[in-house]
């Protein structure tokens, strides 16, 4: 089963750029933005400003992975009782 990579234009810190991500990552990124009550552009701008890799698409994938890993860890450790993404859906 392959995942289609979708290239989308997004404004990041006032500049239009293209980002290529699989649908699952676009959906997860939107969920995170909604849960944090920020726009997708603002979330990507934050990710962009803190990135340590040249490739923005790769940085976004790593960010999404880390958010979900932390969420799972916090659930397992009892630090939270439900995922913030359940409420955002």
HTML snippet that shows the backbone in 3Dmol.js (N, CA, C, O; Angstrom):
<script src="https://3Dmol.org/build/3Dmol-min.js"></script>
<div id="view" style="width:600px;height:400px;position:relative"></div>
<script>
const pdb = `
ATOM      1  N   UNK A   1       0.839  -1.168   0.000  1.00  0.00           N
ATOM      2  CA  UNK A   1       0.000   0.000   0.000  1.00  0.00           C
ATOM      3  C   UNK A   1       0.885   1.232   0.000  1.00  0.00           C
ATOM      4  O   UNK A   1       1.630   1.455   0.954  1.00  0.00           O
ATOM      5  N   UNK A   2       0.819   2.033  -1.047  1.00  0.00           N
ATOM      6  CA  UNK A   2       1.607   3.247  -1.139  1.00  0.00           C
ATOM      7  C   UNK A   2       0.820   4.452  -0.680  1.00  0.00           C
ATOM      8  O   UNK A   2      -0.410   4.472  -0.711  1.00  0.00           O
ATOM      9  N   UNK A   3       1.552   5.439  -0.260  1.00  0.00           N
ATOM     10  CA  UNK A   3       0.925   6.677   0.179  1.00  0.00           C
ATOM     11  C   UNK A   3       1.282   7.771  -0.809  1.00  0.00           C
ATOM     12  O   UNK A   3       2.455   8.002  -1.101  1.00  0.00           O
ATOM     13  N   UNK A   4       0.275   8.431  -1.313  1.00  0.00           N
ATOM     14  CA  UNK A   4       0.462   9.471  -2.305  1.00  0.00           C
ATOM     15  C   UNK A   4       1.056  10.715  -1.673  1.00  0.00           C
ATOM     16  O   UNK A   4       0.545  11.214  -0.670  1.00  0.00           O
ATOM     17  N   UNK A   5       2.140  11.218  -2.262  1.00  0.00           N
ATOM     18  CA  UNK A   5       2.747  12.464  -1.809  1.00  0.00           C
ATOM     19  C   UNK A   5       2.024  13.610  -2.500  1.00  0.00           C
ATOM     20  O   UNK A   5       1.872  13.628  -3.721  1.00  0.00           O
ATOM     21  N   UNK A   6       1.583  14.566  -1.689  1.00  0.00           N
ATOM     22  CA  UNK A   6       0.838  15.710  -2.203  1.00  0.00           C
ATOM     23  C   UNK A   6       1.665  16.962  -1.979  1.00  0.00           C
ATOM     24  O   UNK A   6       2.116  17.232  -0.866  1.00  0.00           O
ATOM     25  N   UNK A   7       1.860  17.727  -3.048  1.00  0.00           N
ATOM     26  CA  UNK A   7       2.600  18.980  -2.965  1.00  0.00           C
ATOM     27  C   UNK A   7       1.595  20.116  -2.822  1.00  0.00           C
ATOM     28  O   UNK A   7       0.699  20.275  -3.651  1.00  0.00           O
ATOM     29  N   UNK A   8       1.752  20.906  -1.759  1.00  0.00           N
ATOM     30  CA  UNK A   8       0.841  22.024  -1.519  1.00  0.00           C
ATOM     31  C   UNK A   8       1.642  23.291  -1.290  1.00  0.00           C
ATOM     32  O   UNK A   8       2.753  23.262  -0.762  1.00  0.00           O
ATOM     33  N   UNK A   9       1.052  24.400  -1.699  1.00  0.00           N
ATOM     34  CA  UNK A   9       1.645  25.705  -1.420  1.00  0.00           C
ATOM     35  C   UNK A   9       1.130  26.195  -0.083  1.00  0.00           C
ATOM     36  O   UNK A   9      -0.047  26.037   0.243  1.00  0.00           O
ATOM     37  N   UNK A  10       2.019  26.789   0.680  1.00  0.00           N
ATOM     38  CA  UNK A  10       1.656  27.310   1.994  1.00  0.00           C
ATOM     39  C   UNK A  10       2.474  28.572   2.248  1.00  0.00           C
ATOM     40  O   UNK A  10       3.628  28.670   1.831  1.00  0.00           O
ATOM     41  N   UNK A  11       1.874  29.520   2.927  1.00  0.00           N
ATOM     42  CA  UNK A  11       2.579  30.749   3.278  1.00  0.00           C
ATOM     43  C   UNK A  11       3.247  30.538   4.633  1.00  0.00           C
ATOM     44  O   UNK A  11       2.591  30.231   5.629  1.00  0.00           O
ATOM     45  N   UNK A  12       4.568  30.711   4.646  1.00  0.00           N
ATOM     46  CA  UNK A  12       5.352  30.531   5.863  1.00  0.00           C
ATOM     47  C   UNK A  12       6.093  31.835   6.141  1.00  0.00           C
ATOM     48  O   UNK A  12       6.972  32.235   5.378  1.00  0.00           O
ATOM     49  N   UNK A  13       5.737  32.478   7.219  1.00  0.00           N
ATOM     50  CA  UNK A  13       6.358  33.751   7.602  1.00  0.00           C
ATOM     51  C   UNK A  13       6.310  34.767   6.461  1.00  0.00           C
ATOM     52  O   UNK A  13       7.282  35.474   6.199  1.00  0.00           O
ATOM     53  N   UNK A  14       5.172  34.823   5.798  1.00  0.00           N
ATOM     54  CA  UNK A  14       4.968  35.799   4.731  1.00  0.00           C
ATOM     55  C   UNK A  14       5.501  35.398   3.372  1.00  0.00           C
ATOM     56  O   UNK A  14       5.373  36.159   2.412  1.00  0.00           O
ATOM     57  N   UNK A  15       6.092  34.229   3.270  1.00  0.00           N
ATOM     58  CA  UNK A  15       6.644  33.756   2.001  1.00  0.00           C
ATOM     59  C   UNK A  15       5.933  32.485   1.565  1.00  0.00           C
ATOM     60  O   UNK A  15       5.737  31.567   2.361  1.00  0.00           O
ATOM     61  N   UNK A  16       5.550  32.440   0.291  1.00  0.00           N
ATOM     62  CA  UNK A  16       4.885  31.259  -0.242  1.00  0.00           C
ATOM     63  C   UNK A  16       5.937  30.203  -0.577  1.00  0.00           C
ATOM     64  O   UNK A  16       6.938  30.487  -1.234  1.00  0.00           O
ATOM     65  N   UNK A  17       5.690  28.989  -0.114  1.00  0.00           N
ATOM     66  CA  UNK A  17       6.598  27.887  -0.387  1.00  0.00           C
ATOM     67  C   UNK A  17       5.787  26.629  -0.658  1.00  0.00           C
ATOM     68  O   UNK A  17       4.610  26.551  -0.306  1.00  0.00           O
ATOM     69  N   UNK A  18       6.416  25.659  -1.279  1.00  0.00           N
ATOM     70  CA  UNK A  18       5.761  24.382  -1.554  1.00  0.00           C
ATOM     71  C   UNK A  18       6.297  23.327  -0.604  1.00  0.00           C
ATOM     72  O   UNK A  18       7.497  23.254  -0.338  1.00  0.00           O
ATOM     73  N   UNK A  19       5.382  22.512  -0.099  1.00  0.00           N
ATOM     74  CA  UNK A  19       5.750  21.426   0.805  1.00  0.00           C
ATOM     75  C   UNK A  19       5.137  20.143   0.266  1.00  0.00           C
ATOM     76  O   UNK A  19       3.952  20.108  -0.068  1.00  0.00           O
ATOM     77  N   UNK A  20       5.935  19.100   0.182  1.00  0.00           N
ATOM     78  CA  UNK A  20       5.470  17.794  -0.289  1.00  0.00           C
ATOM     79  C   UNK A  20       5.403  16.827   0.884  1.00  0.00           C
ATOM     80  O   UNK A  20       6.416  16.507   1.507  1.00  0.00           O
ATOM     81  N   UNK A  21       4.175  16.364   1.176  1.00  0.00           N
ATOM     82  CA  UNK A  21       3.954  15.415   2.263  1.00  0.00           C
ATOM     83  C   UNK A  21       2.916  14.388   1.845  1.00  0.00           C
ATOM     84  O   UNK A  21       2.076  14.654   0.986  1.00  0.00           O
ATOM     85  N   UNK A  22       2.980  13.223   2.452  1.00  0.00           N
ATOM     86  CA  UNK A  22       1.941  12.225   2.259  1.00  0.00           C
ATOM     87  C   UNK A  22       0.659  12.725   2.921  1.00  0.00           C
ATOM     88  O   UNK A  22       0.701  13.508   3.870  1.00  0.00           O
ATOM     89  N   UNK A  23      -0.482  12.260   2.404  1.00  0.00           N
ATOM     90  CA  UNK A  23      -1.777  12.678   2.955  1.00  0.00           C
ATOM     91  C   UNK A  23      -1.859  12.486   4.470  1.00  0.00           C
ATOM     92  O   UNK A  23      -2.399  13.335   5.179  1.00  0.00           O
ATOM     93  N   UNK A  24      -1.331  11.385   4.953  1.00  0.00           N
ATOM     94  CA  UNK A  24      -1.392  11.113   6.395  1.00  0.00           C
ATOM     95  C   UNK A  24      -0.684  12.203   7.193  1.00  0.00           C
ATOM     96  O   UNK A  24      -1.141  12.577   8.274  1.00  0.00           O
ATOM     97  N   UNK A  25       0.416  12.710   6.675  1.00  0.00           N
ATOM     98  CA  UNK A  25       1.129  13.776   7.377  1.00  0.00           C
ATOM     99  C   UNK A  25       0.393  15.107   7.275  1.00  0.00           C
ATOM    100  O   UNK A  25       0.363  15.870   8.241  1.00  0.00           O
ATOM    101  N   UNK A  26      -0.202  15.398   6.115  1.00  0.00           N
ATOM    102  CA  UNK A  26      -1.020  16.618   6.004  1.00  0.00           C
ATOM    103  C   UNK A  26      -2.168  16.570   7.005  1.00  0.00           C
ATOM    104  O   UNK A  26      -2.441  17.553   7.693  1.00  0.00           O
ATOM    105  N   UNK A  27      -2.834  15.433   7.084  1.00  0.00           N
ATOM    106  CA  UNK A  27      -3.964  15.292   8.013  1.00  0.00           C
ATOM    107  C   UNK A  27      -3.516  15.435   9.464  1.00  0.00           C
ATOM    108  O   UNK A  27      -4.173  16.107  10.258  1.00  0.00           O
ATOM    109  N   UNK A  28      -2.407  14.808   9.805  1.00  0.00           N
ATOM    110  CA  UNK A  28      -1.893  14.899  11.171  1.00  0.00           C
ATOM    111  C   UNK A  28      -1.486  16.332  11.504  1.00  0.00           C
ATOM    112  O   UNK A  28      -1.735  16.812  12.610  1.00  0.00           O
ATOM    113  N   UNK A  29      -0.869  17.001  10.558  1.00  0.00           N
ATOM    114  CA  UNK A  29      -0.452  18.386  10.773  1.00  0.00           C
ATOM    115  C   UNK A  29      -1.662  19.286  11.020  1.00  0.00           C
ATOM    116  O   UNK A  29      -1.625  20.171  11.875  1.00  0.00           O
ATOM    117  N   UNK A  30      -2.728  19.053  10.267  1.00  0.00           N
ATOM    118  CA  UNK A  30      -3.968  19.821  10.475  1.00  0.00           C
ATOM    119  C   UNK A  30      -4.563  19.534  11.846  1.00  0.00           C
ATOM    120  O   UNK A  30      -5.054  20.449  12.507  1.00  0.00           O
ATOM    121  N   UNK A  31      -4.526  18.274  12.286  1.00  0.00           N
ATOM    122  CA  UNK A  31      -5.033  17.908  13.615  1.00  0.00           C
ATOM    123  C   UNK A  31      -4.246  18.616  14.712  1.00  0.00           C
ATOM    124  O   UNK A  31      -4.821  19.121  15.676  1.00  0.00           O
ATOM    125  N   UNK A  32      -2.939  18.647  14.556  1.00  0.00           N
ATOM    126  CA  UNK A  32      -2.084  19.300  15.553  1.00  0.00           C
ATOM    127  C   UNK A  32      -2.377  20.796  15.602  1.00  0.00           C
ATOM    128  O   UNK A  32      -2.496  21.373  16.682  1.00  0.00           O
ATOM    129  N   UNK A  33      -2.492  21.419  14.438  1.00  0.00           N
ATOM    130  CA  UNK A  33      -2.800  22.855  14.390  1.00  0.00           C
ATOM    131  C   UNK A  33      -4.134  23.138  15.064  1.00  0.00           C
ATOM    132  O   UNK A  33      -4.255  24.091  15.834  1.00  0.00           O
ATOM    133  N   UNK A  34      -5.131  22.314  14.777  1.00  0.00           N
ATOM    134  CA  UNK A  34      -6.455  22.499  15.378  1.00  0.00           C
ATOM    135  C   UNK A  34      -6.392  22.332  16.890  1.00  0.00           C
ATOM    136  O   UNK A  34      -6.976  23.124  17.630  1.00  0.00           O
ATOM    137  N   UNK A  35      -5.688  21.306  17.348  1.00  0.00           N
ATOM    138  CA  UNK A  35      -5.569  21.052  18.788  1.00  0.00           C
ATOM    139  C   UNK A  35      -4.843  22.183  19.502  1.00  0.00           C
ATOM    140  O   UNK A  35      -5.113  22.462  20.670  1.00  0.00           O
ATOM    141  N   UNK A  36      -3.928  22.830  18.802  1.00  0.00           N
ATOM    142  CA  UNK A  36      -3.167  23.943  19.396  1.00  0.00           C
ATOM    143  C   UNK A  36      -3.821  25.297  19.135  1.00  0.00           C
ATOM    144  O   UNK A  36      -3.341  26.337  19.585  1.00  0.00           O
ATOM    145  N   UNK A  37      -4.924  25.256  18.402  1.00  0.00           N
ATOM    146  CA  UNK A  37      -5.676  26.476  18.090  1.00  0.00           C
ATOM    147  C   UNK A  37      -4.830  27.503  17.335  1.00  0.00           C
ATOM    148  O   UNK A  37      -4.850  28.695  17.641  1.00  0.00           O
ATOM    149  N   UNK A  38      -4.088  27.012  16.343  1.00  0.00           N
ATOM    150  CA  UNK A  38      -3.287  27.875  15.474  1.00  0.00           C
ATOM    151  C   UNK A  38      -3.584  27.504  14.025  1.00  0.00           C
ATOM    152  O   UNK A  38      -4.107  26.426  13.745  1.00  0.00           O
ATOM    153  N   UNK A  39      -3.247  28.400  13.118  1.00  0.00           N
ATOM    154  CA  UNK A  39      -3.433  28.092  11.704  1.00  0.00           C
ATOM    155  C   UNK A  39      -2.331  27.134  11.250  1.00  0.00           C
ATOM    156  O   UNK A  39      -1.279  27.023  11.879  1.00  0.00           O
ATOM    157  N   UNK A  40      -2.602  26.458  10.157  1.00  0.00           N
ATOM    158  CA  UNK A  40      -1.605  25.560   9.579  1.00  0.00           C
ATOM    159  C   UNK A  40      -0.345  26.347   9.219  1.00  0.00           C
ATOM    160  O   UNK A  40       0.770  25.890   9.471  1.00  0.00           O
ATOM    161  N   UNK A  41      -0.528  27.526   8.633  1.00  0.00           N
ATOM    162  CA  UNK A  41       0.618  28.369   8.262  1.00  0.00           C
ATOM    163  C   UNK A  41       1.444  28.760   9.479  1.00  0.00           C
ATOM    164  O   UNK A  41       2.674  28.740   9.431  1.00  0.00           O
ATOM    165  N   UNK A  42       0.768  29.118  10.574  1.00  0.00           N
ATOM    166  CA  UNK A  42       1.495  29.497  11.790  1.00  0.00           C
ATOM    167  C   UNK A  42       2.255  28.311  12.379  1.00  0.00           C
ATOM    168  O   UNK A  42       3.384  28.462  12.845  1.00  0.00           O
ATOM    169  N   UNK A  43       1.638  27.142  12.356  1.00  0.00           N
ATOM    170  CA  UNK A  43       2.311  25.950  12.871  1.00  0.00           C
ATOM    171  C   UNK A  43       3.546  25.631  12.035  1.00  0.00           C
ATOM    172  O   UNK A  43       4.612  25.347  12.581  1.00  0.00           O
ATOM    173  N   UNK A  44       3.403  25.676  10.718  1.00  0.00           N
ATOM    174  CA  UNK A  44       4.542  25.385   9.842  1.00  0.00           C
ATOM    175  C   UNK A  44       5.627  26.450  10.012  1.00  0.00           C
ATOM    176  O   UNK A  44       6.814  26.131   9.952  1.00  0.00           O
ATOM    177  N   UNK A  45       5.238  27.699  10.222  1.00  0.00           N
ATOM    178  CA  UNK A  45       6.227  28.760  10.459  1.00  0.00           C
ATOM    179  C   UNK A  45       7.026  28.481  11.730  1.00  0.00           C
ATOM    180  O   UNK A  45       8.238  28.692  11.766  1.00  0.00           O
ATOM    181  N   UNK A  46       6.346  28.009  12.762  1.00  0.00           N
ATOM    182  CA  UNK A  46       7.032  27.659  14.010  1.00  0.00           C
ATOM    183  C   UNK A  46       7.992  26.500  13.787  1.00  0.00           C
ATOM    184  O   UNK A  46       9.135  26.533  14.242  1.00  0.00           O
ATOM    185  N   UNK A  47       7.522  25.483  13.090  1.00  0.00           N
ATOM    186  CA  UNK A  47       8.372  24.328  12.771  1.00  0.00           C
ATOM    187  C   UNK A  47       9.582  24.791  11.966  1.00  0.00           C
ATOM    188  O   UNK A  47      10.710  24.378  12.234  1.00  0.00           O
ATOM    189  N   UNK A  48       9.341  25.650  10.982  1.00  0.00           N
ATOM    190  CA  UNK A  48      10.401  26.159  10.119  1.00  0.00           C
ATOM    191  C   UNK A  48      11.442  26.945  10.915  1.00  0.00           C
ATOM    192  O   UNK A  48      12.642  26.811  10.675  1.00  0.00           O
ATOM    193  N   UNK A  49      10.985  27.755  11.851  1.00  0.00           N
ATOM    194  CA  UNK A  49      11.912  28.597  12.623  1.00  0.00           C
ATOM    195  C   UNK A  49      12.790  27.785  13.572  1.00  0.00           C
ATOM    196  O   UNK A  49      13.864  28.237  13.970  1.00  0.00           O
ATOM    197  N   UNK A  50      12.336  26.598  13.929  1.00  0.00           N
ATOM    198  CA  UNK A  50      13.081  25.764  14.876  1.00  0.00           C
ATOM    199  C   UNK A  50      13.803  24.597  14.212  1.00  0.00           C
ATOM    200  O   UNK A  50      14.418  23.778  14.895  1.00  0.00           O
ATOM    201  N   UNK A  51      13.732  24.518  12.906  1.00  0.00           N
ATOM    202  CA  UNK A  51      14.274  23.324  12.247  1.00  0.00           C
ATOM    203  C   UNK A  51      15.796  23.295  12.246  1.00  0.00           C
ATOM    204  O   UNK A  51      16.468  24.326  12.233  1.00  0.00           O
ATOM    205  N   UNK A  52      16.305  22.077  12.260  1.00  0.00           N
ATOM    206  CA  UNK A  52      17.741  21.842  12.235  1.00  0.00           C
ATOM    207  C   UNK A  52      18.162  21.080  10.984  1.00  0.00           C
ATOM    208  O   UNK A  52      19.331  20.725  10.832  1.00  0.00           O
ATOM    209  N   UNK A  53      17.211  20.831  10.093  1.00  0.00           N
ATOM    210  CA  UNK A  53      17.486  20.121   8.842  1.00  0.00           C
ATOM    211  C   UNK A  53      17.189  21.059   7.677  1.00  0.00           C
ATOM    212  O   UNK A  53      16.391  21.987   7.809  1.00  0.00           O
ATOM    213  N   UNK A  54      17.832  20.818   6.541  1.00  0.00           N
ATOM    214  CA  UNK A  54      17.624  21.668   5.378  1.00  0.00           C
ATOM    215  C   UNK A  54      16.245  21.491   4.761  1.00  0.00           C
ATOM    216  O   UNK A  54      15.662  22.450   4.256  1.00  0.00           O
ATOM    217  N   UNK A  55      15.726  20.285   4.798  1.00  0.00           N
ATOM    218  CA  UNK A  55      14.491  19.973   4.091  1.00  0.00           C
ATOM    219  C   UNK A  55      13.271  20.187   4.991  1.00  0.00           C
ATOM    220  O   UNK A  55      13.106  19.495   5.995  1.00  0.00           O
ATOM    221  N   UNK A  56      12.417  21.152   4.626  1.00  0.00           N
ATOM    222  CA  UNK A  56      11.243  21.472   5.438  1.00  0.00           C
ATOM    223  C   UNK A  56      10.273  20.299   5.508  1.00  0.00           C
ATOM    224  O   UNK A  56       9.722  20.022   6.574  1.00  0.00           O
ATOM    225  N   UNK A  57      10.057  19.612   4.405  1.00  0.00           N
ATOM    226  CA  UNK A  57       9.132  18.469   4.411  1.00  0.00           C
ATOM    227  C   UNK A  57       9.585  17.395   5.398  1.00  0.00           C
ATOM    228  O   UNK A  57       8.771  16.851   6.144  1.00  0.00           O
ATOM    229  N   UNK A  58      10.869  17.094   5.402  1.00  0.00           N
ATOM    230  CA  UNK A  58      11.400  16.105   6.350  1.00  0.00           C
ATOM    231  C   UNK A  58      11.262  16.593   7.782  1.00  0.00           C
ATOM    232  O   UNK A  58      10.938  15.816   8.681  1.00  0.00           O
ATOM    233  N   UNK A  59      11.505  17.869   7.993  1.00  0.00           N
ATOM    234  CA  UNK A  59      11.379  18.447   9.331  1.00  0.00           C
ATOM    235  C   UNK A  59       9.944  18.352   9.826  1.00  0.00           C
ATOM    236  O   UNK A  59       9.709  18.067  11.000  1.00  0.00           O
ATOM    237  N   UNK A  60       8.988  18.587   8.944  1.00  0.00           N
ATOM    238  CA  UNK A  60       7.573  18.482   9.324  1.00  0.00           C
ATOM    239  C   UNK A  60       7.233  17.042   9.692  1.00  0.00           C
ATOM    240  O   UNK A  60       6.543  16.805  10.683  1.00  0.00           O
ATOM    241  N   UNK A  61       7.708  16.080   8.904  1.00  0.00           N
ATOM    242  CA  UNK A  61       7.446  14.672   9.217  1.00  0.00           C
ATOM    243  C   UNK A  61       7.995  14.310  10.597  1.00  0.00           C
ATOM    244  O   UNK A  61       7.318  13.650  11.386  1.00  0.00           O
ATOM    245  N   UNK A  62       9.213  14.741  10.882  1.00  0.00           N
ATOM    246  CA  UNK A  62       9.820  14.455  12.182  1.00  0.00           C
ATOM    247  C   UNK A  62       9.055  15.135  13.313  1.00  0.00           C
ATOM    248  O   UNK A  62       8.903  14.560  14.390  1.00  0.00           O
ATOM    249  N   UNK A  63       8.576  16.345  13.078  1.00  0.00           N
ATOM    250  CA  UNK A  63       7.780  17.058  14.074  1.00  0.00           C
ATOM    251  C   UNK A  63       6.496  16.292  14.384  1.00  0.00           C
ATOM    252  O   UNK A  63       6.158  16.084  15.549  1.00  0.00           O
ATOM    253  N   UNK A  64       5.787  15.876  13.344  1.00  0.00           N
ATOM    254  CA  UNK A  64       4.532  15.131  13.530  1.00  0.00           C
ATOM    255  C   UNK A  64       4.801  13.836  14.296  1.00  0.00           C
ATOM    256  O   UNK A  64       4.074  13.503  15.232  1.00  0.00           O
ATOM    257  N   UNK A  65       5.830  13.118  13.903  1.00  0.00           N
ATOM    258  CA  UNK A  65       6.187  11.877  14.592  1.00  0.00           C
ATOM    259  C   UNK A  65       6.457  12.136  16.069  1.00  0.00           C
ATOM    260  O   UNK A  65       5.981  11.390  16.924  1.00  0.00           O
ATOM    261  N   UNK A  66       7.207  13.175  16.374  1.00  0.00           N
ATOM    262  CA  UNK A  66       7.545  13.483  17.763  1.00  0.00           C
ATOM    263  C   UNK A  66       6.311  13.867  18.572  1.00  0.00           C
ATOM    264  O   UNK A  66       6.191  13.472  19.732  1.00  0.00           O
ATOM    265  N   UNK A  67       5.398  14.624  17.987  1.00  0.00           N
ATOM    266  CA  UNK A  67       4.164  15.002  18.691  1.00  0.00           C
ATOM    267  C   UNK A  67       3.371  13.754  19.067  1.00  0.00           C
ATOM    268  O   UNK A  67       2.914  13.621  20.202  1.00  0.00           O
ATOM    269  N   UNK A  68       3.211  12.845  18.115  1.00  0.00           N
ATOM    270  CA  UNK A  68       2.439  11.633  18.394  1.00  0.00           C
ATOM    271  C   UNK A  68       3.169  10.691  19.348  1.00  0.00           C
ATOM    272  O   UNK A  68       2.532  10.040  20.176  1.00  0.00           O
ATOM    273  N   UNK A  69       4.488  10.611  19.243  1.00  0.00           N
ATOM    274  CA  UNK A  69       5.251   9.774  20.177  1.00  0.00           C
ATOM    275  C   UNK A  69       5.136  10.306  21.603  1.00  0.00           C
ATOM    276  O   UNK A  69       4.953   9.536  22.545  1.00  0.00           O
ATOM    277  N   UNK A  70       5.244  11.620  21.756  1.00  0.00           N
ATOM    278  CA  UNK A  70       5.116  12.226  23.086  1.00  0.00           C
ATOM    279  C   UNK A  70       3.719  11.988  23.642  1.00  0.00           C
ATOM    280  O   UNK A  70       3.550  11.704  24.827  1.00  0.00           O
ATOM    281  N   UNK A  71       2.733  12.106  22.780  1.00  0.00           N
ATOM    282  CA  UNK A  71       1.350  11.885  23.198  1.00  0.00           C
ATOM    283  C   UNK A  71       1.166  10.448  23.716  1.00  0.00           C
ATOM    284  O   UNK A  71       0.546  10.232  24.758  1.00  0.00           O
ATOM    285  N   UNK A  72       1.700   9.489  22.991  1.00  0.00           N
ATOM    286  CA  UNK A  72       1.611   8.085  23.394  1.00  0.00           C
ATOM    287  C   UNK A  72       2.348   7.844  24.711  1.00  0.00           C
ATOM    288  O   UNK A  72       1.845   7.149  25.594  1.00  0.00           O
ATOM    289  N   UNK A  73       3.529   8.416  24.833  1.00  0.00           N
ATOM    290  CA  UNK A  73       4.308   8.274  26.062  1.00  0.00           C
ATOM    291  C   UNK A  73       3.539   8.849  27.250  1.00  0.00           C
ATOM    292  O   UNK A  73       3.455   8.220  28.305  1.00  0.00           O
ATOM    293  N   UNK A  74       2.979  10.046  27.076  1.00  0.00           N
ATOM    294  CA  UNK A  74       2.219  10.687  28.156  1.00  0.00           C
ATOM    295  C   UNK A  74       0.989   9.870  28.542  1.00  0.00           C
ATOM    296  O   UNK A  74       0.640   9.798  29.720  1.00  0.00           O
ATOM    297  N   UNK A  75       0.332   9.257  27.567  1.00  0.00           N
ATOM    298  CA  UNK A  75      -0.808   8.386  27.862  1.00  0.00           C
ATOM    299  C   UNK A  75      -0.360   7.164  28.661  1.00  0.00           C
ATOM    300  O   UNK A  75      -0.989   6.795  29.653  1.00  0.00           O
ATOM    301  N   UNK A  76       0.732   6.540  28.221  1.00  0.00           N
ATOM    302  CA  UNK A  76       1.238   5.347  28.905  1.00  0.00           C
ATOM    303  C   UNK A  76       1.691   5.655  30.326  1.00  0.00           C
ATOM    304  O   UNK A  76       1.516   4.834  31.227  1.00  0.00           O
ATOM    305  N   UNK A  77       2.268   6.823  30.530  1.00  0.00           N
ATOM    306  CA  UNK A  77       2.779   7.214  31.844  1.00  0.00           C
ATOM    307  C   UNK A  77       1.695   7.780  32.754  1.00  0.00           C
ATOM    308  O   UNK A  77       1.951   8.066  33.924  1.00  0.00           O
ATOM    309  N   UNK A  78       0.493   7.942  32.224  1.00  0.00           N
ATOM    310  CA  UNK A  78      -0.602   8.465  33.026  1.00  0.00           C
ATOM    311  C   UNK A  78      -0.565   9.968  33.225  1.00  0.00           C
ATOM    312  O   UNK A  78      -1.286  10.501  34.068  1.00  0.00           O
ATOM    313  N   UNK A  79       0.266  10.653  32.462  1.00  0.00           N
ATOM    314  CA  UNK A  79       0.355  12.111  32.570  1.00  0.00           C
ATOM    315  C   UNK A  79      -0.875  12.794  31.993  1.00  0.00           C
ATOM    316  O   UNK A  79      -1.246  13.896  32.397  1.00  0.00           O
ATOM    317  N   UNK A  80      -1.495  12.113  31.042  1.00  0.00           N
ATOM    318  CA  UNK A  80      -2.757  12.577  30.469  1.00  0.00           C
ATOM    319  C   UNK A  80      -3.683  11.374  30.386  1.00  0.00           C
ATOM    320  O   UNK A  80      -3.227  10.231  30.351  1.00  0.00           O
ATOM    321  N   UNK A  81      -4.979  11.634  30.354  1.00  0.00           N
ATOM    322  CA  UNK A  81      -5.931  10.519  30.317  1.00  0.00           C
ATOM    323  C   UNK A  81      -6.540  10.316  28.943  1.00  0.00           C
ATOM    324  O   UNK A  81      -7.110   9.263  28.658  1.00  0.00           O
ATOM    325  N   UNK A  82      -6.418  11.326  28.091  1.00  0.00           N
ATOM    326  CA  UNK A  82      -6.884  11.155  26.714  1.00  0.00           C
ATOM    327  C   UNK A  82      -6.059  12.028  25.795  1.00  0.00           C
ATOM    328  O   UNK A  82      -5.472  13.025  26.215  1.00  0.00           O
ATOM    329  N   UNK A  83      -6.026  11.641  24.550  1.00  0.00           N
ATOM    330  CA  UNK A  83      -5.268  12.372  23.551  1.00  0.00           C
ATOM    331  C   UNK A  83      -5.932  13.705  23.261  1.00  0.00           C
ATOM    332  O   UNK A  83      -7.158  13.795  23.187  1.00  0.00           O
ATOM    333  N   UNK A  84      -5.122  14.734  23.099  1.00  0.00           N
ATOM    334  CA  UNK A  84      -5.683  16.034  22.707  1.00  0.00           C
ATOM    335  C   UNK A  84      -6.306  15.950  21.323  1.00  0.00           C
ATOM    336  O   UNK A  84      -7.152  16.771  20.969  1.00  0.00           O
ATOM    337  N   UNK A  85      -5.896  14.975  20.549  1.00  0.00           N
ATOM    338  CA  UNK A  85      -6.408  14.846  19.195  1.00  0.00           C
ATOM    339  C   UNK A  85      -7.802  14.241  19.155  1.00  0.00           C
ATOM    340  O   UNK A  85      -8.532  14.439  18.184  1.00  0.00           O
ATOM    341  N   UNK A  86      -8.180  13.513  20.186  1.00  0.00           N
ATOM    342  CA  UNK A  86      -9.546  12.989  20.241  1.00  0.00           C
ATOM    343  C   UNK A  86     -10.528  14.135  20.364  1.00  0.00           C
ATOM    344  O   UNK A  86     -11.603  14.108  19.765  1.00  0.00           O
ATOM    345  N   UNK A  87     -10.164  15.138  21.136  1.00  0.00           N
ATOM    346  CA  UNK A  87     -11.033  16.304  21.313  1.00  0.00           C
ATOM    347  C   UNK A  87     -11.025  17.185  20.071  1.00  0.00           C
ATOM    348  O   UNK A  87     -12.006  17.876  19.798  1.00  0.00           O
ATOM    349  N   UNK A  88      -9.923  17.170  19.312  1.00  0.00           N
ATOM    350  CA  UNK A  88      -9.799  18.028  18.134  1.00  0.00           C
ATOM    351  C   UNK A  88     -10.547  17.471  16.935  1.00  0.00           C
ATOM    352  O   UNK A  88     -10.866  18.209  16.003  1.00  0.00           O
ATOM    353  N   UNK A  89     -10.827  16.188  16.951  1.00  0.00           N
ATOM    354  CA  UNK A  89     -11.464  15.545  15.787  1.00  0.00           C
ATOM    355  C   UNK A  89     -12.897  15.979  15.605  1.00  0.00           C
ATOM    356  O   UNK A  89     -13.566  15.528  14.675  1.00  0.00           O
TER     357      UNK A  89
END
`;
const viewer = $3Dmol.createViewer("view");
viewer.addModel(pdb, "pdb");
viewer.setStyle({}, {cartoon: {color: "spectrum"}});
viewer.zoomTo();
viewer.render();
</script>
